Amino acid sequence: MDSTSINWEALDALVSDFAKSEKLVEDDDSAFTTSPSPSSSYSPSSISSSSYHSRLIIRQIRQSLEAGHIDAAIGLLRSHAPFILDDHRLLFRLQKQRFIELLRRGTAEDRDSAINCLRNALAPCALDAYPEAYEEFKHVLLAFIYDKEDQSSPVATEWSERRRFDIAGLVSTVLRAYLHAYDPVFSMTLRYLISIHKGFCFRQGISSPISDLTHRLLLEERDAPAAPQESLFEAPPFDEVDIQALAHAVELTRQGAVDSLRFSKGDLFQAFQNELCRMRFDVTMLDELVREYCVYRGIVDSGFATSDVSGVQSLSKSLKVDQPVIGHSPSRDCSHEVDYGASKHSDGEISVSNDNLGGSPGKSSDVTSMQGMDIEMRYVCEPSSNNEDCSTSGSHQPDKLRVSQRRPSAPAERSKRKRWMGRQDDLDFTSGISCNEMSKDSKQLSTTDLVSNTYSSREHQASECLSLGINSLDDKYEILLGMKELASKGMAAEVVEEVNSMDPNFFVQNPVLLFQLKQVEFLKLVSSGDHSSALKVACSHLGPLAASDPALLKPLKETLLALLQPSEDALGKGLPLHALATSLQVAIGRRLGIDEPQLMKIMRATIHTHNEWFKLQMCKDHFESLLKIDSLKEVNTPSLAAAAASKSNADSCSNGSSQVTVSSSTRMVEDGSSLTQVSSRDVVCDENAILKVMEFLALPRADAIHLLAQYNGNAETVIQQIFA
């Protein structure tokens, strides 16, 4: 499988689950408001997830603490998670911060309240919180003497507002673990992939093509780790495989990994989730990335126009074309006119009535009165030629052509899309709490602009892209989704016809896509038993295309093998339609001035580096199935389309999302194997030796293997040489 191939349908499912779990979309199905995500029940093979309500409460508690509203946060904890306050270590930190916030207010009344806090809350907690608590209690009393503006005072750190965020992160970490209120799978998967991507690029000394996005999306700071209970300090030793897997997956020290496993009582997968969720996302930017992707993929309505418009399955049905265009089969009449209630005017225009397009009978179809629901396309070209042969070379353009067509609404299709609601963080019991509104608003502006500028920039791309007279961005998205829908259903001939109607030069510039579409058309004809028409398609299109591109010769040969064993599922085995539909959508989108979503670029780059990273590690990812990364890689591209798909991916990556590549001559160790072979040196490394070097020298797996290869796989020799 090509390293940059991604199962976009699997990503659609993950993103949709994320949007529903976070209530970012309006959903009339009550099941989504009460049922957890597909991985809600915790087990070693599935990710646990609490309800949206629990995650929302945690966010509100975090915001209260970050704003310095300690009393409000403690009130929320008493109402929703009272067991947290039973931990005197946490309670002491909360009361100490409460004392500081009361003094910070500066009034005489608040100063009296701070003294009461000392006597009735902080001092009692200091006696049994933890060994250092009483010393910290005496130290914080200096806040009475030293002003909060004095940066050189011995209590400057206690006065620092940074303490608010530290305690907020710690409380959030503990709440997530105890409530099993983990973020949706997609959110954790994206954290993990970006973290690996950053680490890979840093270690290999290469620049990331998505660094402008990842640096803003995944923040550097993490929430504070939760400390295990004292009763767990003497926990039985954990498997070194688990310790090293956790440490290197989320960039912990070995002791940090051990502490995390202690806190989760030895559960590797729960510890992994705890650590992943400590990584901080810019939530505003994440929501914008998700919205952009959902609009592009047809998961939510675009919201760019108020009119109810739909796809373009009938876009070229009323076209009058006087010259063959690329992709039309010779058996088809290239000069055709289909009557959909159309009346031809003297100037050659075709006015399409909505009577036969799902509109109300008897109503006029005045094209000038239906702005936003009409599509006009004009082409001016050379006089036509009636020559037809099997060649697909050269560009053919129709005579002057204008189409005015009212696109029918498709309630069944658009009803599947949800309405974007945005994040709703306001609860009645916290509606009056201020949460650093000015600083948050300014942050939202900067992060939202990064993604929102994509929409405006797409409008400016019109000068570089095909001008089709389609001014509405909503119309452009409907065209994309209509084409994607046709291709995903295997309606290849219809797709070719629609695309040629819009842009006769499209397949001149995208011959691989034409080859793949003609593969689908060929296989459909074979499946139906029409071998004669199938051979005409192969002669007219597949053959000439393969002749002009040697990389397509092998796929062509394997496509023709379908003639020997025709079956009804030949199409399903022949080409992944959803992958083809996505490739077509991206290519047509660029011609319309709509680039692929930023999230697609992020996923393409991070999946690639995930593959490369574990090639270097020479092992499989322990958490790949847990985070559904294996599903994202399950493209199952068959051999007959492999070359075409590879070229298509390369073309897709050339536009701002090029992939970093690192050659590797290693072989990944299979499940159950205890040996790792370094092919370049023919050295077989025992798994225990690898773990020993990783543990004693605190090295990544790849570095440990590299050292072992130099010393014939002997761990003791490696360690002796390092410390010699």
C-alpha positions in Angstrom: 0.0 0.0 0.0 1.2 3.4 -0.8 2.3 5.2 2.3 0.2 8.3 1.5 -3.0 6.3 0.7 -5.8 7.1 3.2 -9.2 5.6 3.7 -11.2 8.8 3.6 -14.4 7.0 4.4 -12.9 5.9 7.7 -11.8 9.5 8.4 -15.4 10.7 7.5 -16.7 8.3 10.2 -14.2 9.5 12.8 -14.8 13.2 12.1 -18.6 12.7 12.1 -18.4 10.9 15.4 -16.3 13.7 16.8 -18.7 16.4 15.6 -21.7 14.5 17.1 -19.9 13.7 20.3 -19.0 17.3 20.9 -22.5 18.5 19.7 -20.9 20.6 17.0 -23.7 19.6 14.6 -27.5 19.7 14.9 -28.8 16.1 15.0 -32.4 15.2 15.2 -31.6 11.6 16.1 -31.9 11.5 19.8 -29.7 8.4 19.9 -26.7 10.6 19.5 -27.6 12.8 22.4 -27.8 9.9 24.9 -25.6 7.1 23.5 -21.8 7.3 23.8 -19.4 7.0 20.9 -18.7 3.6 19.3 -15.7 3.2 21.7 -17.5 4.2 24.9 -17.1 1.0 26.8 -13.6 0.7 28.0 -11.6 -2.4 27.1 -8.1 -3.1 26.1 -9.3 -2.9 22.4 -11.5 0.1 22.6 -11.3 3.6 23.8 -13.5 4.6 26.7 -15.5 7.8 26.5 -17.7 9.6 29.0 -20.7 11.5 28.0 -20.6 15.0 26.5 -22.0 16.3 29.7 -19.0 15.1 31.7 -16.5 16.6 29.3 -18.4 19.8 29.3 -18.3 20.0 33.1 -14.6 19.4 33.0 -14.2 22.3 30.6 -16.3 24.6 32.8 -14.2 23.6 35.9 -11.0 24.3 33.9 -12.3 27.7 32.7 -13.3 28.6 36.3 -9.9 27.7 37.6 -8.0 29.5 34.8 -10.1 32.6 35.5 -9.3 32.5 39.2 -12.9 31.6 40.3 -11.8 28.9 42.8 -15.0 29.0 44.8 -17.0 28.3 41.6 -14.8 25.5 40.6 -15.0 23.9 44.1 -18.8 24.2 43.9 -18.9 22.4 40.6 -16.6 19.7 42.0 -18.9 19.2 45.0 -21.9 19.0 42.7 -20.5 16.7 40.0 -17.4 15.0 41.3 -17.3 15.2 45.2 -14.8 12.3 45.4 -12.1 14.5 43.9 -12.2 16.7 47.1 -11.5 13.6 49.2 -8.0 13.7 47.9 -6.4 16.1 50.3 -3.4 16.6 48.0 -5.7 18.2 45.4 -7.8 20.0 48.0 -4.8 21.6 49.6 -3.7 23.0 46.2 -7.2 24.3 45.5 -7.4 26.0 48.9 -3.9 27.5 48.6 -4.9 29.0 45.2 -8.2 30.2 46.7 -6.2 32.0 49.4 -4.0 33.7 46.8 -7.0 34.8 44.7 -8.8 36.3 47.7 -5.7 38.3 48.5 -5.3 39.3 44.8 -8.6 41.1 44.9 -7.1 43.6 47.3 -10.2 44.7 49.3 -10.4 44.6 53.1 -13.3 42.2 53.0 -11.4 39.8 50.7 -8.4 40.0 53.0 -10.6 38.9 55.9 -11.9 36.1 53.8 -8.3 35.0 53.0 -7.6 34.8 56.8 -10.7 32.7 57.3 -9.5 30.5 54.4 -6.2 30.0 56.2 -7.8 29.1 59.5 -10.7 26.9 58.4 -9.5 25.3 55.2 -5.8 25.6 54.3 -4.2 24.9 57.6 -6.3 21.7 58.3 -5.5 20.4 54.8 -1.7 21.1 55.2 -1.5 18.7 58.1 -2.2 15.5 56.1 -2.0 16.5 52.4 1.6 15.4 51.7 4.9 15.7 53.5 5.9 19.0 52.0 2.4 20.6 52.4 3.0 22.2 55.8 6.2 23.9 54.6 4.3 25.2 51.6 1.6 26.4 53.9 4.1 28.5 55.9 5.8 29.8 52.8 2.5 31.0 51.2 1.9 33.2 54.3 4.5 35.5 52.9 1.9 36.6 50.4 0.6 38.9 53.2 3.9 40.8 53.2 5.0 40.8 49.6 3.0 42.6 46.9 1.8 40.7 43.9 3.6 43.0 41.5 7.0 42.3 43.2 8.7 39.9 40.7 11.7 39.5 43.0 9.7 38.4 46.1 10.1 34.8 47.5 6.4 34.2 46.7 6.5 35.5 43.1 5.6 32.1 41.7 2.6 31.8 44.1 1.4 35.2 42.8 1.9 34.2 39.2 -1.3 33.6 37.2 0.5 30.7 35.7 -0.4 28.7 38.8 -4.1 29.0 37.8 -3.4 27.0 34.6 -1.2 24.5 36.4 -4.0 23.6 38.9 -6.6 23.7 36.2 -4.6 21.2 34.1 -4.0 18.9 37.1 -7.7 18.9 38.1 -8.7 18.2 34.5 -6.3 15.3 34.3 -7.7 13.7 37.4 -11.3 14.2 36.4 -10.8 12.7 33.0 -9.2 9.6 34.4 -11.8 9.1 37.2 -14.8 9.9 35.0 -13.4 8.2 31.9 -14.4 11.4 30.2 -11.8 11.1 27.4 -12.0 13.1 24.2 -13.5 11.5 21.1 -11.3 9.1 19.2 -10.6 11.5 16.4 -9.2 14.1 18.8 -6.8 11.7 20.4 -5.8 10.2 17.1 -4.9 13.6 15.7 -2.9 14.5 18.8 -1.0 11.2 18.5 -0.3 11.5 14.8 0.8 15.2 15.0 3.1 14.4 18.0 4.8 11.6 16.0 5.0 13.8 13.0 6.8 16.5 14.9 9.1 14.1 16.6 10.0 12.4 13.3 10.7 15.6 11.5 12.9 16.8 14.4 14.9 13.6 14.6 15.4 13.3 10.9 16.3 17.0 10.5 13.7 17.6 7.8 11.1 20.4 7.5 7.4 19.7 7.8 5.1 20.7 5.0 2.3 21.3 7.6 4.3 23.0 10.3 2.3 26.2 10.1 -0.8 24.2 11.1 0.6 21.7 13.6 2.4 24.4 15.7 -0.8 26.3 16.1 -3.0 23.3 16.6 -1.1 21.2 19.1 0.2 23.4 21.8 3.6 22.9 23.5 2.3 22.9 27.1 0.6 19.9 28.6 -1.6 19.4 31.6 0.1 18.4 34.8 0.3 14.6 35.3 -1.8 13.0 38.0 0.2 11.6 40.9 -0.6 8.0 41.9 -2.0 7.3 45.4 0.6 6.4 48.0 -0.8 2.9 48.2 0.2 2.4 44.6 3.9 3.3 45.1 4.6 -0.3 45.9 2.8 -1.6 42.9 4.2 -4.8 41.3 6.8 -4.2 38.5 5.3 -3.5 35.1 6.3 -5.2 31.9 9.2 -3.3 30.4 7.5 -3.6 27.0 4.6 -1.6 28.3 6.9 1.0 30.0 8.9 1.6 26.8 5.9 1.6 24.6 4.1 4.2 26.7 7.3 6.3 27.3 8.1 6.6 23.6 4.5 6.9 22.3 3.8 10.1 24.3 7.4 11.3 25.0 7.7 10.5 28.7 10.7 9.6 30.8 10.8 6.0 32.0 9.9 7.2 35.5 7.1 9.2 34.1 5.7 6.2 32.2 6.0 4.1 35.4 4.1 6.7 37.4 1.4 6.9 34.7 1.0 3.1 34.8 0.7 3.2 38.6 -2.0 5.8 38.4 -3.9 3.6 35.9 -3.3 0.6 38.1 -1.2 -1.1 35.4 -3.7 -0.6 32.5 -1.5 0.4 29.5 -4.3 1.6 27.3 -5.9 3.8 30.0 -2.5 5.2 30.9 -2.0 6.0 27.2 -5.3 7.8 27.0 -4.6 9.8 30.1 -1.3 11.0 28.7 -2.7 11.8 25.2 -5.5 13.9 26.7 -2.8 15.9 28.7 -1.7 17.3 25.3 -3.4 20.6 24.7 -5.2 21.4 21.5 -6.3 24.8 20.3 -10.0 23.8 20.4 -11.2 26.7 18.3 -8.8 25.9 15.5 -9.7 22.2 15.7 -13.4 23.0 15.3 -12.7 25.1 12.3 -10.6 22.4 10.7 -13.4 19.9 11.3 -16.1 22.3 9.9 -14.0 22.9 6.8 -13.6 19.2 6.2 -17.3 18.4 6.9 -18.4 21.0 4.4 -16.0 19.7 1.7 -17.1 16.1 2.3 -20.8 16.8 2.4 -21.2 15.9 6.1 -22.7 19.3 7.0 -24.3 22.0 4.9 -21.9 24.6 3.6 -24.0 27.5 4.8 -22.7 29.7 2.0 -26.1 30.2 0.6 -29.7 30.1 1.9 -31.2 28.5 -1.2 -31.8 24.8 -1.1 -29.6 23.5 -3.9 -28.2 20.1 -4.6 -25.8 18.1 -6.8 -25.3 18.2 -10.5 -26.3 14.8 -11.7 -28.3 16.4 -14.4 -25.8 19.2 -15.1 -25.0 18.4 -18.7 -28.2 16.5 -19.7 -29.5 19.6 -21.6 -26.2 20.4 -23.2 -25.9 20.6 -27.0 -22.4 19.6 -27.9 -21.3 19.7 -31.5 -17.9 18.1 -31.1 -16.6 15.0 -29.3 -14.8 15.7 -26.1 -12.2 13.6 -24.2 -13.6 10.7 -22.4 -16.8 10.1 -24.6 -17.1 6.5 -25.8 -17.3 6.2 -29.6 -20.5 4.3 -29.3 -22.2 7.3 -27.8 -23.7 10.1 -29.9 -21.5 13.1 -28.9 -23.9 15.5 -30.5 -27.0 15.1 -28.3 -29.8 17.0 -26.7 -31.9 15.6 -23.9 -35.3 17.3 -23.4 -35.9 18.1 -19.7 -38.7 20.5 -20.4 -36.2 22.7 -22.3 -37.0 25.2 -24.9 -34.4 26.4 -27.3 -34.1 30.1 -28.0 -33.0 31.8 -31.2 -29.6 32.6 -29.8 -28.8 29.0 -29.0 -29.5 29.2 -25.3 -31.3 26.4 -23.6 -33.8 27.4 -21.0 -34.6 24.5 -18.7 -38.0 24.4 -17.1 -38.3 23.0 -13.6 -41.5 21.1 -14.5 -39.4 18.0 -15.3 -36.8 18.6 -12.7 -38.7 18.2 -9.6 -40.2 21.8 -9.5 -43.8 22.7 -9.1 -45.8 22.1 -12.3 -47.0 25.1 -14.2 -44.4 27.5 -12.9 -42.2 29.5 -15.2 -38.5 28.8 -15.4 -37.2 32.3 -16.0 -33.5 31.8 -15.6 -32.8 35.4 -14.8 -35.0 35.3 -11.7 -33.3 32.3 -10.1 -30.0 33.7 -8.9 -28.0 31.2 -6.9 -29.9 28.2 -8.4 -28.9 28.5 -12.0 -25.6 27.6 -13.6 -24.3 29.3 -16.7 -21.3 28.0 -18.7 -19.8 29.6 -21.7 -17.1 28.2 -24.0 -15.6 29.9 -27.0 -13.5 27.6 -29.2 -12.4 26.7 -32.7 -14.8 25.2 -35.2 -15.6 21.6 -34.5 -14.2 18.6 -36.3 -16.1 15.4 -36.7 -13.1 13.1 -36.8 -13.4 10.3 -34.3 -10.8 7.6 -33.5 -9.4 5.7 -30.5 -7.0 8.4 -29.6 -7.5 10.6 -26.5 -4.7 13.0 -27.3 -5.3 16.6 -28.1 -7.8 19.0 -26.7 -11.3 19.3 -28.1 -13.6 22.2 -27.2 -17.2 22.7 -28.2 -18.5 25.7 -30.1 -19.9 28.7 -28.2 -22.2 27.2 -25.6 -24.4 28.6 -23.0 -26.3 26.6 -20.5 -28.9 27.9 -18.1 -30.2 25.1 -16.0 -32.1 25.2 -12.7 -30.6 22.6 -10.4 -33.3 20.6 -8.7 -33.3 20.2 -5.0 -32.6 16.8 -3.7 -34.2 16.5 -0.2 -33.1 12.9 0.3 -29.5 13.8 -0.4 -29.2 17.0 1.5 -31.2 15.8 4.4 -28.3 13.5 5.2 -26.2 16.6 5.9 -26.3 18.2 9.4 -26.4 21.8 10.3 -23.2 23.2 11.9 -23.9 24.5 15.4 -20.5 25.2 16.8 -19.3 24.5 20.3 -21.8 25.1 23.1 -19.9 25.5 26.3 -22.4 27.5 28.3 -24.3 25.8 31.1 -26.9 27.5 33.3 -24.9 27.0 36.5 -21.8 28.7 35.0 -23.4 31.3 32.8 -22.1 34.2 34.9 -18.5 33.1 35.1 -15.9 35.2 33.3 -13.1 33.2 31.7 -10.5 35.7 30.5 -12.8 36.8 27.8 -10.5 39.3 26.2 -7.5 37.0 26.0 -9.6 34.1 24.7 -11.3 36.3 22.1 -8.0 37.5 20.7 -6.7 33.9 20.6 -9.9 32.8 18.8 -9.4 35.5 16.2 -5.9 34.4 15.4 -6.6 30.7 15.2 -9.9 31.0 13.4 -8.4 33.3 10.8 -5.8 30.7 9.9 -8.5 28.3 8.8 -11.2 30.8 7.8 -8.9 32.5 5.4 -9.1 29.3 3.4 -12.6 30.1 2.4 -11.7 33.6 1.2 -8.5 32.5 -0.5 -10.5 30.0 -2.5 -12.4 32.9 -4.0 -9.1 34.6 -5.0 -8.0 31.4 -6.8 -10.5 31.9 -9.5 -8.0 33.8 -11.7 -5.7 30.7 -11.6 -8.5 28.2 -12.1 -11.2 27.4 -14.6 -13.8 30.1 -15.1 -17.1 28.4 -15.5 -19.4 31.3 -14.7 -20.3 29.7 -11.4 -20.0 32.5 -8.9 -21.7 31.0 -5.9 -19.4 29.1 -3.6 -22.3 27.0 -2.5 -22.9 26.0 -6.2 -19.2 25.0 -6.4 -19.5 22.8 -3.4 -22.6 21.2 -4.8 -20.8 20.4 -8.0 -18.0 18.8 -6.1 -20.3 16.7 -4.0 -22.4 15.8 -7.0 -19.4 14.5 -8.9 -18.1 12.7 -5.8 -21.5 11.0 -5.4 -21.6 9.9 -9.0 -18.1 8.5 -8.8 -18.7 6.7 -5.5 -21.7 4.9 -7.1 -19.6 3.7 -10.0 -21.4 6.0 -12.6 -18.1 6.5 -14.5 -19.6 7.3 -17.9 -21.9 9.9 -16.4 -19.0 11.5 -14.5 -16.9 11.8 -17.7 -19.8 13.3 -19.5 -20.5 15.8 -16.7 -16.8 16.8 -16.4 -16.4 17.2 -20.2 -19.5 19.4 -20.3 -17.9 21.7 -17.7 -14.3 21.6 -18.9 -13.3 19.7 -22.0 -9.6 20.2 -21.1 -9.9 18.6 -17.6 -9.0 15.1 -18.6 -6.1 16.4 -20.8 -4.5 17.6 -17.6 -5.7 14.6 -15.5 -5.3 11.5 -17.7 -4.8 9.2 -14.8 -8.3 10.0 -13.5 -9.7 9.4 -16.9 -8.0 6.0 -17.0 -9.4 5.1 -13.6 -12.9 6.2 -14.6 -12.7 4.2 -17.8 -11.5 1.2 -15.8 -14.8 1.5 -13.8 -16.8 1.8 -17.0 -15.0 -1.2 -18.5 -15.6 -3.4 -15.4 -19.2 -2.4 -15.2 -19.7 -3.5 -18.8 -17.9 -6.8 -18.2 -20.0 -7.4 -15.1 -23.2 -6.9 -17.2 -22.0 -9.2 -19.9 -21.5 -6.6 -22.5 -18.0 -7.6 -23.6 -18.3 -5.8 -27.0 -18.9 -2.4 -25.4 -16.2 -3.1 -22.8 -13.6 -3.8 -25.5 -14.6 -0.6 -27.3 -13.9 1.3 -24.1 -10.6 -0.4 -23.7 -9.6 0.3 -27.4 -10.8 3.9 -27.4 -9.5 5.0 -24.0 -7.6 2.6 -21.8 -5.2 1.6 -24.6 -4.3 5.1 -25.8 -3.9 6.3 -22.2 -1.6 3.4 -21.3 0.4 4.0 -24.5 1.1 7.6 -23.4 2.0 6.6 -19.9 4.0 3.3 -19.4 3.1 3.2 -15.7 -0.5 2.4 -16.8 0.4 -0.7 -18.9 0.5 -3.1 -15.9 -2.9 -1.9 -14.6 -4.3 -2.2 -18.1 -3.2 -5.8 -18.4 -4.7 -6.7 -15.1 -7.9 -4.9 -16.0 -8.3 -6.9 -19.1 -8.1 -10.1 -17.0 -11.6 -9.4 -15.9 -12.7 -10.7 -19.3 -11.5 -14.2 -18.4 -13.4 -14.4 -15.1 -16.4 -12.0 -15.4 -18.4 -11.7 -12.3 -20.9 -9.4 -10.7 -18.4 -8.1 -8.2 -15.7 -7.4 -10.7 -16.1 -3.7 -10.1 -15.8 -4.0 -6.4 -12.6 -6.0 -6.6 -11.2 -3.9 -9.4 -11.1 -0.3 -8.0 -11.9 1.3 -4.7 -14.7 3.7 -5.8 -14.5 5.9 -2.7 -10.8 6.6 -3.2 -11.4 7.4 -6.8 -14.3 9.7 -5.9 -12.1 11.6 -3.4 -9.3 12.0 -6.0 -11.8 13.3 -8.5 -13.3 15.7 -6.0 -9.9 17.1 -5.1 -8.9 17.6 -8.8 -12.2 19.2 -9.8 -12.2 21.3 -6.7 -8.8 22.8 -7.7 -10.2 23.6 -11.1 -13.1 25.5 -9.4 -10.7 27.3 -7.1 -11.5 25.2 -4.0 -8.4 23.6 -2.5 -8.7 20.4 -0.4 -9.3 21.0 3.3 -6.4 21.6 5.6 -7.3 18.5 7.6 -6.8 16.3 4.5 -3.3 17.8 4.2 -2.6 17.1 7.9 -3.8 13.5 7.7 -1.9 12.8 4.6 1.4 14.1 6.0 1.0 12.5 9.5 -0.1 9.1 8.2 2.9 9.1 6.0 5.3 10.0 8.8 3.6 7.4 11.1 4.5 4.7 8.5 8.0 6.0 8.2 8.5 6.3 12.0 7.5 2.7 12.7 9.7 1.5 9.8 12.6 3.0 11.7 11.4 1.4 14.9 11.1 -2.0 13.2 7.9 -2.8 15.1 4.2 -2.3 14.9 2.4 0.5 16.8 1.0 -0.8 20.0 -1.8 1.7 19.9 -2.7 1.7 16.1 -5.9 -0.3 16.5 -6.9 1.6 19.6 -6.9 4.9 17.8 -8.4 3.5 14.5 -5.2 4.4 12.6 -5.3 0.9 11.1 -8.7 1.7 9.7 -7.4 4.9 8.1 -4.8 2.9 6.3 -7.1 0.2 5.0 -7.5 1.4 1.5 -7.1 -2.0 -0.1 -6.0 -0.5 -3.4 -5.8 -3.5 -5.8 -2.8 -4.0 -8.0 -4.6 -3.0 -11.2 -5.1 0.5 -9.9 -1.9 0.8 -7.8 0.2 2.7 -10.3 -2.6 5.1 -11.1 -3.4 5.7 -7.5 0.3 6.3 -6.7 0.6 8.9 -9.4 -2.7 10.5 -8.4 -1.4 10.8 -4.8 1.9 12.3 -6.0 0.0 14.9 -8.0 -2.2 15.6 -5.0 0.8 16.1 -2.7 2.5 18.5 -5.1 0.1 21.3 -4.2 1.2 22.5 -0.8 1.2 19.1 0.9 4.3 17.4 -0.3 5.4 14.4 1.8 8.6 14.0 3.6 10.3 10.8 2.6 13.0 8.7 4.3 14.3 5.6 2.7 14.5 2.5 5.0 16.0 -0.9 4.4 14.5 -2.4 7.5 11.7 -4.9 8.0 9.1 -4.4 10.7 8.9 -7.2 13.2 5.6 -9.1 13.0 3.3 -9.7 15.9 4.5 -12.5 18.2 8.1 -12.3 17.0 10.9 -11.7 19.5 13.5 -11.1 16.8 14.2 -8.0 14.7 16.4 -8.3 11.7 18.5 -5.4 10.5 18.7 -6.3 6.8 21.6 -3.9 6.0 23.9 -5.7 8.4 22.2 -9.1 8.6 22.2 -8.7 12.4 19.3 -10.3 14.3 18.5 -8.4 17.5 16.7 -10.0 20.4 13.7 -8.1 21.6 15.0 -8.3 25.2 18.3 -6.8 24.1 16.6 -3.9 22.4 14.5 -3.2 25.5 17.6 -3.4 27.8 19.5 -0.8 25.7 16.4 1.4 25.6 16.0 1.2 29.4 19.6 1.7 30.5 20.5 4.3 27.9 17.1 6.0 27.7 17.2 5.8 23.9 14.5 5.5 21.2 14.0 2.1 19.8 15.6 3.0 16.4 18.7 4.3 18.1 18.9 1.2 20.3 18.7 -1.1 17.3 21.3 0.9 15.4 23.8 0.5 18.3 23.1 -3.2 18.6 23.7 -3.6 14.9 27.2 -2.2 15.5 28.0 -4.7 18.3 26.4 -7.9 16.9 23.2 -7.5 18.9 25.0 -7.8 22.3 23.3 -5.4 24.8 26.0 -5.7 27.5 28.7 -4.7 25.0 26.7 -1.7 23.9 26.2 -0.5 27.5 29.8 -1.1 28.4 31.0 0.9 25.3 28.8 3.8 26.1 29.9 4.0 29.8 33.5 3.2 29.1 
